[in-house]
């Protein structure tokens, strides 16, 4: 898979410590974050799409 776009995000100190611990256990943190975002979008996509479609202007 060729990644072509980048997005900068910020983490709290606690989140960075947690990601560091995962990395110490041999987890690929970048892949872990991508997978977490993908799962969250799949889970919430129906409600996200629903909210967008509800905004209908009468004119």
N, C-alpha and C positions, 0 to 999 in steps of 0.2 A: 504494500500500500504506500503510495507516494503522497506525503503530506505537503500541501502547498501554501497553506494559510497559517498565520500565527495569531494568538490572542494572549495578551498579558493579563495575568490575574494576580491578586495579592492574597497572601495567607496570613492568618494571625500567628503569633509565636507558638501557641498551643498546637495549631494545625501543622506548622512546620516541624515541630518536635515529633508529632505523630507520624508524619511522612518520613522523617529521618529514621525512626524506629522500624518502619516497614522496610526501608531501604537496607537497614542492618540485617533484616531477616531474608534478604535476597529478592525482595519484591521490586519489579520494575515500576517505579513511582509514576513515570510518564504514562505508561500503559494503564496503570491502575486508575489514574485520573481520567484518561480518555474513556475507559470502560464505565466508570462511575457516571460521567456526564451522559454517555450514550444510554445507560439504563434509566437514568432520571428522565431524559427526554422521551424515551419509549413509554415510560410509566405515565407521564403527565401530558403527553401529546394530545390526547382526546380533549382534556379540559382547556389546554392552551388554544387549540383550534376552535373550540366551542366559544370561548370568550371573544375571539377575533370575529367570528361570524355573527355574534349577537349585536355588534355595533353596526346598525343599519340606519342611515339617515333618511328621513322621509322626503327629502327634496333633492 
